[in-house]
Amino acid sequence: MALPYENATSGKSAIADMQKLIKTFGASSFGTMEDFAAGKVIVQFEWRERRVTIEASFKGYAAAWLRHHPYSHRMRLTQKEHEKRALAAGEVAVWSILRDWMAPNGRSGSSRCARVRRRVA
């Protein structure tokens, strides 16, 4: 069984999808940041004069990927290269995870943004 989002191919398209979604809900600003030292990505937007910050760890996803794909001496790469591959997978997957977490029912995630909108309104 494959790890969810391990075949994600583009973080940039997920960021663009999030931006469109946030704009649809009426956000006045939107920004993303990657903190490589901490191993996380940050999405921040302002909605109805409230600043919202969402963080997700790509190091956490990389650790899950390594548990799902343990290193073996039979691989054609070193353990360090295998760990770099896990981090690269996490850096891409985390954007898709955030996009789907924020998305309405059309995606695999539930409608969290819609719920926030209903609660605040």
N, C-alpha and C positions, 0 to 999 in steps of 0.2 A: 504494500500500500504506500502510495506516495505521500510525502509531507505536503500539507496545503501550501499553495503558492510557490512551491519550489521550482515550478516551470515558468514563473513570471518572467517576462522578457524586457519590460521597459518601465522604469520608475517615472520617467518623464511624462508618459501618457497618463499614468495614474495621477500625477500632480496636476496635469491639465484638467482631468476629469474632476478632481476635488475642487479646483478653482471654479469650474463651471457650476458645480453643485452649490458651493458656498455663495456664489454670486446670485444663483437662482433664489436662494433663501433670503437674500437681501443684505448680505454682509457688505460693509463699507471698505474693508481692507483684508488682504490675504497675503501670507508669507510663509516660506518654508526655510528650514535650516538643518544642516547636518552637523552634528557634534561628533567628530571622529574620535576624539580622546575618550569621551564618555560612551561612545558606541550607540548613539541614539539619533533619531530624527525628530524635529519639532515642527508642528504646523500651528500657525497662529493666525487668528482672524478676529475682526471686530464685528459684532452683530448687536444691533440695538444698544449701542454705546457700552457694550460689555466685551471685554477682551477675553477670548477663549484660547487656551493653549492645550494642545494635545501632543503627548510625547510617546514614542514607541522605540523599543530597543532593537537594533539590528544585531547586536552582539548576543542578545537572548535568542533570536531566531537562528543565528549561526550555531549556538550551542545545541539547539534542538536538531538542527540539520546534521551536526556531527554525531549526535546520539543515533539518529536515523541512518546515517552513512558512516559507520566507524572506519577508522583508518586501518589498512592492512598492508603488510610489507609487500604484498603482491601487486600493489598499485604502481603505476608508472610515474609516480610523483612522490616527493618527500612529504613528511608529515606537515611541515611548515607550509608547503604549497597546498596541501589538502585543507588546512585551516584557512588559508587565504581564499580558497574557492568557497568555503562556507561563509566567510564574511561577505564576499561578493554576492552570493545568493541572498544573504540577509539584507544587504543594502538595497537590492531591487525588490525583494518580496515585501519588505515592511511598508513601502509606499502603496502597494496593492492592498495590503491588509488595512491600512488606514482609510483608503478610498472606499473599500467595501464596508468598513465599520461605520463610515459616515453616510453612506448611500441610502436612498430610499429602498423600498421593497424590491425594486428591479434587480438588485445585485444580491449576492449571497449573504450580505450583512443585513441586520434589521434596520428599521428606520429610526436611528437614534437622533439625527438632526430634526426629523419631523416631530419626535417626541419632545425634544427640548423646545421646539417652536410652540407646540401645543401647551406645554407647562408654563412657559413664560408669558404667552399671550393672554 
